[in-house]
C-alpha cells in the first residue's frame, strides 16, 4: 500500500524512479560496455555470465570475455562482448 | 586518469583469488566499500586490483568467504621505492633531475604574443628587449602589471593587453583597435578644395565654400574645385569683406588611371636533382650543434628546418630546441614562358590592379589591357576609367593687408 502511494507520488511529482524506488539503471555504450547502477549484489560471475541482484529483479548478462572494469557500492561497469541482458523476477 | 595516477602514487596490488564462494567475497568488499577494479575471471581464478591500504582490510572478509588470495603483482611508487632503496646513484639522479627542473623553472624560457595583427612578433620582442624582458631572465623580475601599462602607453593602437606568466612562459594577449583610427580633433583652417587628379566632374555635393566648377567640366590637377573664400557684398554690390572658411564638398569625377609593367620572357625554374640530406640540430641556449653529413657546395641546396622547443606539459619550456634539417639539391635554369603562361600572368597582374580599386570601393566604368612584345620583354599596359572622389584641401595663404590700408589704420 505504502509502495503504491510512493510510486503515485513520484509519478505526480515527476521524480525519477531510480531515486524514489531504487530501480536499477542500465546504461549501454555500444554492445561492448554496460554500466549498471543501483544494484544490490553480485550473484554469479564468470567470463560468460554475470548475474546481479537488483531491488525488484535479477539481471542476467551473458556474453564472452566479460570483465568488470570496476564496481563500487552503487555502480558496476562491465565490458566484453555482451550478447544479452535479461531481467528475471 | 586522475585515479590511475593516484593509484600509482599510493600503490596497488594485483590479487589472484581462488575458492568456493568468490561472489560472497566481492559482495563483502562492496558492502564494506573496498574499491576493487579490473576484475577478470581466468582459468587460474579471479584476478583483481585493490589499493595498498585496502589490501590490509580484506583479511577478515577472505576468512569469512572461505577463499584464498595470493599476490600476483605489485605496482606503484611504494613498491618502486622498496625495490630501489639500495640504488643510491639512481636516487641521486632523480634528485638532481628534480633540482635542475626546479632551477630551470625560476627563469623565463618562452614568450608568446597573441592577438597582434598590425604589430609584428619581432617588433614586440624588440620592445620587450628594450624593457629588459628577454629569454633567460628570472621570472620574479617580470612585473606583469607594469608591463601591461608600458605596452598600452607605447602602442596606442592596442586597446587591451594582458600579460601573465604560466610555467616558464610569458603570455601576452593583446587586442588591437580594428575600427577606424580615432583622429585628433583638428581646428578647421581656411582652405580651398583643389583637384588632386584630372577628370570630368560627374557629381558634386558642396557643404561649405563656393563651387568653382560645374557638372561636366573638365578639371586639371591643382585646379580649385571649391573655394574657401566667401566674398560679402553690400547692396551696391561692392565688396565689403571676404570670409575665409574650410571648403567642404564631395566632388566625384570620371578619371583615367593607367599602368605599365614589364614582364620577363623567361622564368626561373628550380629543378630538383633528387639528392637529399637529413640532419639534426640541437640548440642549448646560445649554442648550436648540427649533426649533418658533409655535402658538396657545387649546387644549390634548399634547406628546411623544423624546430621545436622542449616543453614539459603545456607551459614548462626549457632553453633547448631540437630541429630536424632537410636539404634538397636543386639546379636553377631559365625557361621561356609559353603563350598561355604569358596571358595568364597578364590577366593576374590586371586583376590585381582591378582588385585594388574594388577594395577601395571605387566604381570601375571601363577597363582595358594589352600586351606588347618589346623584344627582350613584354610590356603590359592597362587603363581604367573610374568614377572617384577627387579633391584635397589646400590652405588659403595669408595675404598681408595692402600698404594703403596699413597707413589708414595708423
Boltz contact constraints between the chains, C-beta under 6 A:
constraints:
  - contact:
      token1: [A, 41]
      token2: [B, 27]
      max_distance: 6.0
  - contact:
      token1: [A, 42]
      token2: [B, 23]
      max_distance: 6.0
  - contact:
      token1: [A, 42]
      token2: [B, 26]
      max_distance: 6.0
  - contact:
      token1: [A, 42]
      token2: [B, 27]
      max_distance: 6.0
  - contact:
      token1: [A, 46]
      token2: [B, 41]
      max_distance: 6.0
  - contact:
      token1: [A, 47]
      token2: [B, 41]
      max_distance: 6.0
  - contact:
      token1: [A, 67]
      token2: [B, 40]
      max_distance: 6.0
  - contact:
      token1: [A, 68]
      token2: [B, 39]
      max_distance: 6.0
  - contact:
      token1: [A, 70]
      token2: [B, 37]
      max_distance: 6.0
  - contact:
      token1: [A, 73]
      token2: [B, 30]
      max_distance: 6.0
  - contact:
      token1: [A, 73]
      token2: [B, 33]
      max_distance: 6.0
